[in-house]
Amino acid sequence: MPPNLTGYYRFVSQENMDNYLRALDINVVLRKLVCLLKPDKEIIHTGDHMVIRTITSLRDYVMDFDLGVQFEEDLGPVDGRKCQTTVSWEGDQLVCEQLGEKRNRGWRHWLEGDQLHLVRRGPVQLAKSQSQRVG
């Protein structure tokens, strides 16, 4: 049975975000801004339904979805694109596949103790971040 990720997670660190965003063709101004942000996450996980809220000082981004069901994700606040997104479990990892203009795009979330790990995958680059559960 997959873990329940419900909780509030405070940003700890991130690696390679600028290169990841560059691989997605994000303009330099937005890349620099995103790299300065320290996003927290709030996850509500109820059965096969999840809400993942990414919280920053500028804007929140909310993903509200059912596991295993494809939906149209509007990445407008991030990069102006839309894609077809499916989030499902692979073992203890929550895996997101985003089909659209950029190939091989998606991410993985998993817990190690109270550390929430996130690896973002783009066409060429990976970006990693960690957050600490605080609630």
Secondary structure, 3 states (H helix, E strand, C coil): CCCCCCEEEEEEEEECHHHHHHHCCCCHHHHHHHHHCCCEEEEEEECCEEEEEEECCCCCEEEEEECCCCEEEECCCCCCCEEEEEEEEECCEEEEEEECCCCCEEEEEEEECCEEEEEEECCCCEEEEEEEECC
